[in-house]
Amino acid sequence: MNRRIILASFAHEEDLHAAVGAARQRGWEIADVYTPYFVHGLDRLLGWRRSRLPVACLSGGMIGAALALWFQFWTTAQDWPLNVGGRPWNSLPAFVPAAFECMVLLAGFGVVFAWLFRSGLYPGKKAWLPLTGSTDDRFVVALRDPGPTAAPGMVQQTFQECHAVSLEERDEEVQP
């Protein structure tokens, strides 16, 4: 989808916080924010809800532990029951180490695949960077054009007050 966006570049993290806060206070829609590193508090400032990756981790871990316990019980007690040293066929303490390892493995896979799916990263995807240096040493706010709701020049003035290094308007496809 082609839209008109305004890209504002900032040199410091504090300026980015001020710009995002000012844009949210005025009700402008922020398409995305590009930073060279994780900026603490930016997710709350943007109004994003908490990540659900821990749920993917817990689900993967529970599935891994359950599959490992079931498989070990099935192989030792049902499919090929052997009495080794007088121990019972379904000895749970013997199953714990392998179940733990499968739990950790599938929990890790669950987090990785959920993150790749949610972030839209997949092999062959073309990278889209809004401005040169946006992930090297600049912080960039991609703002959807507020249109007639903002006075002409209001966006530029707001970002200049927040110490914007550069401002640019484009008609480009904004990546989701």
N, C-alpha and C positions, 0 to 999 in steps of 0.2 A: 504494500500500500504506500503510495507516495503522499508525503505530508511535508509541510513547511516546518522546519525545526530551527531553533536558535541554539547555537553552541557557544557556551561561555567557558573560557579556560582560566584556571586559577593556579597560582604558584604555591599557595600554602593551604594546608588542611583547614585552618581556622576560617579562611576566606570561603572555602567550599561550604563549611557548616553555615556560615552567615548567608550565603547565596541560597542554599537549599531551604533554610528557614524562612527567608524573605519570600521565596517563590511559593512555598506551601501556605504562608500566611495570607498571600494574595489570592490563593485558590488556583494557581497555575498548575498545569499538568506536567510533571517531570517524566520524560520518556525513559531516561536512563542516566546513570552517573558512572563515569569512568575514572578509576583511581589507580595509581601505581602500586598501592598496597592497601591492606585492609584498614579502613578508617572506623575507629570505634565510635559508636553512637549514631552513625549515619543511617543504619537500618531503622532505628526508632524515629529519627528525624524525618525519614521518607515515609513513615507510616507502614512499613512492611511488618507482617505478622511473623511470629517465630518460625524457624525452620522445622520441617517435619522429618528431617533426616534421622533423628534419634528413634523415631517410630520404625523406619526402615531397618535400622541397626537391630533393634529389639526383635522385630519380626524375623529377620534373617537368622539371628542367633537362636531363637526358639525353634525355628524350622530345622536348623542344623542339628541342634541337640536332640530333637525328637526323632529325626531321621537316623541319626547315629545310634541312638538307643534302640529304636525299632529294628534296625538292620542287624545289630549285634545280637539282640534277643532272638530274632528270626533265625540267624545262621547257627547259633549255638544251642538253642532249645527246640527248634522246630524242624529246620531243614537237615541238619547234620548233628544230632545230639551225641556228644561224646562225654563219657564220665572220666575226667582227668583228675586223678588224685583224690577222688571222693568228693569233689566240689559239686555244688548244684549247677544245673545247666544254665539257669538264669541268674548268675551272680552279678548283681548290680555294681558292687565296688570295682569289679574288673572292667566294667563298661565306661566308667567315669572319665578316664584320661582321653580316650578316643572321642567320646561325646563332647568333651570340652574343646578339643581341637577342631572338630567339625562345627561347633557353635561359633568359635572365633572366625573360622574361615568364611562361613556363610554370612555372618554379621558384617564382615569386611566387604564381601561381594555385594551385599544388600546396599550398603552405604555408597559404594562406588557407582553401581549401576543406577541407583535412584538419583544420585547427584548428576551423572551424565545425562540421564533422561530429562530431569527437571531443568538443567541449564541449557539444554539443546546442543551439547557438544557431541559431535559424532564424526567419524572419519569422512573426509571430503568436504566438510563445511567450510565455506569461504569466510575468512575473518573480515570483520568490518570495524575499522577504527575511525572515529569521527574526525579527529585532528591529529596531525603529526605530533608525536611526543605525548600523546594522551595517556599512555601507560608507562612512559619512561620517567618523566619528571613533572607532569602537569595533571591537574584535576579538572575534569570536564563535566559540565552539566548540560545534558541535551534536553531542552525544554520545547514542548509542543507549542506552536504559535497560539497565544491566547486569543488572537483575532480581535473582534470588536469589544471584548470585555475589558481590554486594557487600552489606555490612552496611547496614541502614537509616541514611541520613544520611551515609554514607561519601563519596558523590560530592559532596554539598554541602560537607562538611568539607574535602575535598581542594581543591576550587575556591576556597573561602574562604581557605585557606592560600596560594593563588596570587594573592590580591588580586582576586577577582572583583568587578566593580561590581554585577552583577545576576545572579540565577539564576532560571530559569523552566522549568517542566515543561509540556509540551504533548502532546496526542494529535493530531498532524497528519501530513499526507503529507510525507515527506522526499523532496526532489527528488534524483534520481541525479546 
